[in-house]
Amino acid sequence: MREPGGNATGVFQYFGALGGKRLEILRELMPRGGLIAVLSNPTNPNAEDHLHDIEAAAQAMGQPVQVFDASSEADIETELAGIAEAKAGGLLVADDPLFTVQRAQIVALAAQHALPAIYYSRQFAAAGGLFSYGTDVRHIYRQAALYVARILRGANPADLPVVQPTTFELVINMRTAKALGLTIPATLLARADEVIE
């Protein structure tokens, strides 16, 4: 148990706080607007905060969004069908461990329904998802390893500040863009950290 007044240390990773930026990136692909669906897991304790960030960004840019809740594999299939029925022009997948585990299912359903989608982890783009924008996890792991090394060399963990990520990566899967018949704007391609051909 931590003593009152003690300091915490570690490496912090952004998840839901990047929802507004993901919405902005997806909207660049949809210059004429249209509904953007947000797939969220309501059982995630952070879901409300994540959705608040996305909805605040949507309101600021005048972008209509609709939340679709999924908390199981079966829900994902049902909700993606509902998103297609709602004629959403794009899909933003909110951060959630269930969605990471079910990424192949989500990517396949987005392709089946011809939905341009943005995700929170490069794992989705590598699995065939259109875009991902999030913390560069490799950088986070390096930071954590450096902290471990410092502690093993005798540094007091209470003296080490919590490190926040400064490196974010935009990954674009061009194979998926071509399959969806999409032209990725040059401005978006120029900002990409990785383009999967």
N, C-alpha and C positions, 0 to 999 in steps of 0.2 A: 504494500500500500504506500502511495506517495505521501510524503509529509507535507502539511500545509506550508505554502510559501516556496515550495521547491519549483525548479524549472523543468520544463519538458524539452526534449530535443527530438529530431527526426527529420524526415523528408516528407513534404506535403505534396499531394497530387490533386490537380484540379479535375473535376468531373463536370457536374452540372453547371458550374459557373461559366462554362464556355457555350452553353446552350444558345445564348443570344448571338454569338459569333457564328455558330453553325447555321442558325436560321438565316443570317445575313449572306453566308456563302451559298446556301441552297437557293435563296431568292435571286442571286445573281444569274442563276441558270434559268430563272423564270421571270424575265423582265416584264411580262404582261400580268404578273401576279397570279391569282388563283389560290385556292385553299391549300395550306400545308398541314398535313396530318402529323401529329406527334404521338409516337408509341411510347407509353409509359407504364411502369409497373407500380400500381398503387400500394403494394405491400412493402415497397422500399421506403425505409424511414426518411430518406432524403428526397423522395419524389416531389413532395410539395414545394420544397425550395427550388429544385430543378425546374419545375413547371412555372414557378413564379418568375424566374429569370427569363425563360423563353417567352412567356406571355407579356412581360414588360417590354421586351425587345420587339415583339410583334406589334404591340400597341404603338410604340414609338415610330415604327416604320409603316404603320397602316396595313399590316399583313394579317389576313384572316388565318387563324389556326384552330384546329379542333383536336382535342385529346382523345385518344383511344387507349383504354386500359387493358393490359394483358399481364396476368400473373402466373400463367402456365403455358406449356407447349401448345395445348389445345386452344387456349385463348389467342395465342399469336396468330394461328391460322384463321380463326374467326375474325379477329380484328383487322388483319390485312385484307380479307375479303370485304369487310365493312369500309375500309379506307378506299378500296377500289370503287365500291358502290357510291361512295360520297363524291366520287370524281375528283379526288385530291390530285393536285398537280405535282406534289412532292411529299416526301416522308422524312421526318427527323426522328431518329431513334434516340430516346433519352438513355442516359447512363444507367446500366443495371447489370448485376452479375448473371441473372437469368438470360438476358439478351446476349451476353458474351458467350455463354454456353450454347445457346441456340442460334448463333450467328449464321451458320450454314442454312438453317431453315428460313431465317428472316431474309437473308440475301436472295435465296431462291424464290421466295414468295414476292419480294419486291420486283425481281426480274419477270416473274410470271405475270404480274399485274402492270408491268411497264412503268414502274414508279421510280423516278429519280430519287435517290435516298442519300442522306448524310448520316454518318455514324461517329461515335466518340473514340474509336480505337482503330489503328491501322490494320488490326486483325481482320476487320470487316472488309476493307478495301482489298486486302490480300486474298480474301475468300470470294471476291467477285463483286463486292459492294462498290457503288459509284464513287463516293467521297468518304474520307474520314478527316476529322480535325480534332486534335487533342494533344495532351501532354506527350512529349517524346519520352516514352517509358524507358527506353535504353539509357537516356540521360539521367532519369530518376534512379535507376539501378546503379549507375556509376556513382552518383552522389551518395547513395546509401552505403556502397562499398567503401568510399572514401571516409565516411563517418566511422564505419566499423574499424577501419585501419587506424584512424586517429585514436579511437577509444582503446584499441589493443596496444597502442604505443603509449598509453597512459593519460590521455586527455580525459578530463572530467565531463561526462555527458551533460551535466547541468550547465556547463559553460559553453556548450555548443548551441547555436541558435537553430530554430526550425528553418529548414531551407525550403523555399517555394520555387516551383519550376519557372524557368525563364525561357525554355525552349518548347515550342509547340510545332506540330507538323501537320501539313495539309497533304494528303495523299489522294491522287486522282487515278482511277482505273479507266484508262482509255478504251480497253476492250469492252467494258460495260457501257461506256458512253456510246461507242459505235453500235453495239447491240440495241441500245435504246433509241438510236437515230438522233443523238444529241450532238450539238457542236458546243464544245467547251469554250467559253470566251477566252481570248488571248490574255486578258488581264488576270484571269483565274489561273491559267496555265503558268503564267510568269511567277505567280506567288507559290506554286506548288513546290513542296520539298521533295516529293517523289511522284513520278508519273509511271504507272504500270502500263506497259505497252501490250 
